[in-house]
């Protein structure tokens, strides 16, 4: 419980925690940033770590000269791509073993075939769009691996989605993070970046179930 409380506090006040970390450990903050994004996108059990808000704050700190903008972009892009590749590999390797294929009552061959066909047809846009949605960002590459989306196709959209996600959000923070209104309302902006995409995902899932 203490760990979850710390993670929640870190996600909601990521700017303060990063500034404190930089004050204490300096350049080691880049290793921390890489680790957070890699784990958030690379381990299916860690979808609650900050993603969009972290990238925005990193951009804002880069705009203020606290962090290096090009180094942050390159490092976080590498972490996002590597994280998705890790999650995809986990899903591809462990999915069949968890379900035990046709011998398991939890495995639905028809559902698997549909998932595989969906990811082969629409998986590209799913991987890219999921970058901007908390939770989906963590689960989409795992499901792509379970559904046996081809590695080459997955990698193409993994790289494209990672570049679009990291580039757009960090750059937005870089240019707008120093705006007085943004600085004064950063906590509300972080809440919005967490809640709005999450509510959209929940609403979409509810509508899909009803359909």
C-alpha positions in Angstrom: 0.0 0.0 0.0 2.8 2.4 0.8 4.4 1.7 -2.6 1.1 2.4 -4.4 0.6 5.6 -2.4 4.1 6.7 -3.4 3.5 5.9 -7.1 0.2 7.8 -7.0 1.8 10.8 -5.4 4.7 10.7 -7.9 2.2 10.5 -10.8 0.2 13.5 -9.5 3.3 15.6 -8.5 5.8 14.4 -11.0 7.3 17.9 -11.5 8.2 18.3 -7.8 9.6 14.8 -7.5 11.8 15.2 -10.6 13.1 18.5 -9.5 14.0 17.0 -6.1 15.6 14.0 -7.7 17.7 16.3 -10.0 18.8 18.4 -7.0 20.0 15.3 -5.2 21.3 13.1 -8.0 21.9 15.3 -11.0 22.3 13.5 -14.3 21.1 10.2 -12.9 17.6 11.6 -13.6 18.0 10.4 -17.2 18.4 6.8 -16.0 15.3 7.2 -13.9 13.3 8.6 -16.8 14.4 5.8 -19.1 13.4 3.2 -16.4 10.0 4.7 -15.8 9.0 4.9 -19.4 10.4 1.4 -20.1 8.6 -0.2 -17.2 5.3 1.7 -17.9 5.3 0.5 -21.5 7.2 -2.8 -21.1 5.6 -4.6 -18.2 1.9 -5.4 -18.4 1.6 -5.3 -14.6 2.7 -1.7 -14.3 0.2 0.4 -16.3 -0.3 2.9 -13.4 3.1 4.6 -13.8 3.1 8.2 -15.2 3.4 8.4 -19.0 2.0 11.5 -20.7 2.3 13.7 -17.6 6.0 12.6 -17.2 6.8 13.4 -20.8 5.1 16.8 -20.6 7.0 17.7 -17.4 10.3 16.6 -18.9 9.6 18.9 -21.9 8.8 21.8 -19.5 12.0 21.2 -17.5 13.9 21.0 -20.8 12.4 24.3 -21.9 13.6 25.8 -18.5 17.1 24.6 -19.2 17.1 22.0 -16.4 17.2 19.0 -18.7 18.6 18.5 -22.2 15.8 18.6 -24.8 17.6 16.5 -27.5 18.9 14.0 -25.0 15.5 13.6 -23.3 13.8 13.1 -26.7 16.2 10.4 -27.8 16.3 8.6 -24.4 12.6 8.5 -23.9 12.0 7.5 -27.5 14.4 4.6 -27.0 12.7 3.6 -23.7 9.2 3.7 -25.3 10.2 1.5 -28.3 12.2 -0.9 -26.1 9.3 -1.1 -23.6 6.8 -2.0 -26.3 9.2 -4.6 -27.7 9.6 -6.2 -24.3 5.8 -6.3 -23.7 5.2 -7.8 -27.1 7.8 -10.5 -26.5 6.3 -11.3 -23.1 2.8 -11.7 -24.7 4.1 -13.7 -27.6 6.2 -16.0 -25.3 3.9 -16.5 -22.3 0.5 -16.1 -23.9 0.4 -19.7 -25.3 1.8 -21.1 -22.1 -0.7 -19.3 -19.9 -3.7 -20.4 -22.0 -2.2 -23.8 -22.8 -3.9 -23.5 -26.1 -6.7 -25.9 -26.9 -6.2 -27.9 -23.7 -7.3 -25.0 -21.5 -10.8 -24.1 -20.6 -9.7 -20.5 -20.5 -8.6 -20.5 -24.1 -11.1 -19.7 -26.8 -9.7 -20.7 -30.2 -12.3 -18.6 -32.1 -11.6 -15.5 -30.0 -7.8 -16.0 -30.6 -8.3 -16.3 -34.4 -10.4 -13.1 -34.3 -7.8 -11.2 -32.2 -5.0 -12.4 -34.6 -7.0 -11.3 -37.6 -7.8 -7.9 -36.0 -4.2 -7.2 -35.1 -3.0 -8.1 -38.6 -5.6 -5.8 -40.2 -6.0 -2.9 -37.6 -3.1 -3.6 -35.2 -0.9 -0.8 -36.7 -3.3 2.0 -35.9 -4.1 0.4 -32.6 -0.5 0.4 -31.5 0.0 4.0 -32.5 -3.3 5.3 -31.0 -2.8 3.3 -27.8 0.4 5.4 -27.1 -1.8 8.3 -26.1 -4.1 6.2 -23.8 -3.1 5.2 -20.3 -3.5 1.5 -19.6 -4.1 0.8 -23.3 -0.6 1.9 -23.9 0.6 -0.9 -21.6 -1.8 -3.7 -22.7 -1.9 -3.1 -26.5 1.7 -4.5 -27.2 1.1 -7.4 -24.9 -2.1 -8.4 -26.6 -0.4 -7.9 -30.0 2.1 -10.5 -28.9 -0.5 -12.9 -27.6 -2.4 -12.5 -30.9 0.7 -13.3 -32.9 0.9 -10.0 -34.8 4.0 -10.3 -37.0 7.2 -8.8 -35.4 8.1 -6.8 -38.5 4.6 -5.1 -38.7 4.5 -4.5 -34.9 8.0 -3.0 -34.9 7.1 -0.6 -37.7 4.2 0.9 -35.8 6.0 0.6 -32.5 8.7 3.0 -33.8 6.2 5.3 -35.5 3.9 5.5 -32.5 6.8 6.0 -30.1 8.3 8.8 -32.1 4.8 10.5 -32.4 4.0 10.1 -28.7 7.3 11.1 -27.2 8.0 13.8 -29.8 4.6 15.5 -29.5 4.1 15.5 -25.7 7.7 16.4 -24.8 7.7 19.2 -27.4 4.4 20.5 -26.1 5.9 20.7 -22.6 9.0 22.3 -24.0 7.1 25.2 -25.7 4.1 25.6 -23.3 5.5 24.4 -19.9 6.9 27.8 -19.1 3.6 29.7 -19.9 2.5 31.2 -16.5 -1.0 29.8 -16.8 0.3 26.3 -17.5 2.8 26.6 -14.6 0.1 27.7 -12.2 -2.3 25.0 -13.2 0.1 22.1 -13.8 -1.5 19.9 -11.2 -4.9 20.2 -13.0 -3.2 19.6 -16.4 -1.7 16.4 -15.0 -5.0 15.3 -13.6 -6.6 15.9 -17.0 -3.9 14.0 -18.9 -4.5 11.0 -16.6 -8.3 11.1 -16.3 -9.6 12.1 -19.7 -7.9 9.4 -21.8 -8.8 6.9 -19.1 -12.4 7.8 -19.1 -12.5 7.6 -22.9 -11.0 4.1 -22.7 -13.6 3.0 -20.1 -16.5 4.5 -22.1 -15.2 2.8 -25.3 -15.0 -0.5 -23.5 -18.5 -0.1 -22.1 -19.9 0.7 -25.5 -18.1 -2.3 -27.1 -19.6 -4.6 -24.4 -23.1 -3.3 -25.0 -22.6 -3.7 -28.7 
